[in-house]
Amino acid sequence: MSTEDKIRKQLAENPIILYMKGTPEEPRCGFSRNAVEALKPLGNSFAFVNVLEAPFIREKLPNISNWPTYPQLFVKGELVGGSDVIVEMAEDGSLKPMLDAAGGA
């Protein structure tokens, strides 16, 4: 399976998935930490991929998403955005309904 196929499979199988540096329990960069801290209080479960342990995904995903940095949040296979977008949407209330509609309750 190619790296692109693997990414597309992850996006198809996980309604909410965060590609990040580190894990939700131990983020390895401030931007990933900010994203997790914005997501956790919303109460929706989400999958994650630690791109530090998946170098091929780390290299390939920006070509698929057209987003150059990490973290990257996808909902129903569509890119929502990175850390600043996630935090802003969590604060303005627009992220929670999107996550609820995706089934990540």
C-alpha positions as CSV (number, residue, x, y, z in Angstrom):
1,M,0.0,0.0,0.0
2,S,1.4,3.4,-1.0
3,T,1.7,6.2,1.6
4,E,-1.0,8.1,-0.2
5,D,-3.3,5.1,-0.1
6,K,-2.6,4.7,3.6
7,I,-3.5,8.3,4.3
8,R,-6.7,8.1,2.2
9,K,-7.6,4.9,4.2
10,Q,-7.1,6.7,7.5
11,L,-9.2,9.7,6.3
12,A,-12.0,7.3,5.2
13,E,-12.0,5.2,8.4
14,N,-11.8,8.0,10.9
15,P,-14.5,10.7,10.9
16,I,-12.2,12.9,13.0
17,I,-8.5,12.6,12.8
18,L,-5.7,14.9,13.9
19,Y,-2.2,14.6,12.2
20,M,0.1,16.0,14.9
21,K,3.5,15.9,16.4
22,G,3.4,13.7,19.4
23,T,0.3,12.2,21.0
24,P,-2.8,13.9,22.6
25,E,-1.3,12.8,26.0
26,E,2.2,14.1,25.1
27,P,2.2,16.7,22.3
28,R,5.7,17.3,21.0
29,C,5.2,20.9,19.8
30,G,3.3,23.9,21.0
31,F,0.9,24.0,18.0
32,S,-0.1,20.4,18.4
33,R,-0.6,21.1,22.2
34,N,-2.8,24.0,21.4
35,A,-4.9,22.0,18.9
36,V,-5.4,19.1,21.5
37,E,-6.2,21.6,24.3
38,A,-8.9,23.1,22.0
39,L,-10.3,19.7,21.0
40,K,-10.4,17.9,24.3
41,P,-12.9,20.1,26.2
42,L,-15.4,19.6,23.3
43,G,-15.7,16.0,24.3
44,N,-15.6,14.4,20.9
45,S,-13.3,11.4,20.4
46,F,-10.8,11.7,17.6
47,A,-8.1,9.5,16.1
48,F,-4.6,10.8,15.7
49,V,-1.4,10.1,13.8
50,N,2.0,11.0,15.3
51,V,3.8,12.3,12.2
52,L,7.1,12.2,14.1
53,E,6.8,8.4,14.1
54,A,5.4,8.2,10.6
55,P,7.9,10.1,8.4
56,F,6.4,9.0,5.1
57,I,3.0,10.4,6.1
58,R,4.7,13.5,7.4
59,E,6.3,14.0,4.1
60,K,3.3,13.1,1.9
61,L,0.3,14.6,3.7
62,P,1.0,18.3,2.8
63,N,0.8,17.3,-0.9
64,I,-2.6,15.8,-0.4
65,S,-4.0,18.5,2.0
66,N,-2.3,21.5,0.4
67,W,-1.5,22.5,4.0
68,P,2.2,22.8,4.8
69,T,2.4,22.5,8.6
70,Y,1.3,20.3,11.5
71,P,-1.1,19.7,13.1
72,Q,-3.8,19.1,10.5
73,L,-7.4,18.3,11.5
74,F,-9.7,16.4,9.2
75,V,-13.4,15.9,9.6
76,K,-15.1,13.5,7.3
77,G,-12.0,13.4,5.1
78,E,-11.9,17.2,4.6
79,L,-9.2,19.4,6.0
80,V,-10.5,21.8,8.6
81,G,-7.1,23.5,9.2
82,G,-4.2,23.8,11.5
83,S,-3.7,24.9,15.1
84,D,-4.8,28.5,14.7
85,V,-8.0,27.5,12.8
86,I,-8.8,24.8,15.3
87,V,-8.4,27.1,18.3
88,E,-10.4,29.9,16.6
89,M,-13.3,27.6,15.7
90,A,-13.3,26.0,19.1
91,E,-13.5,29.5,20.7
92,D,-16.2,30.8,18.3
93,G,-18.4,27.7,18.7
94,S,-18.3,26.6,15.1
95,L,-16.1,23.5,15.6
96,K,-18.3,21.5,18.0
97,P,-21.3,21.2,15.7
98,M,-19.0,20.0,12.9
99,L,-17.5,17.4,15.1
100,D,-20.9,16.3,16.4
101,A,-22.2,15.9,12.8
102,A,-19.1,13.7,12.0
103,G,-20.1,11.3,14.7
104,G,-17.1,11.7,16.9
105,A,-19.2,11.9,20.1
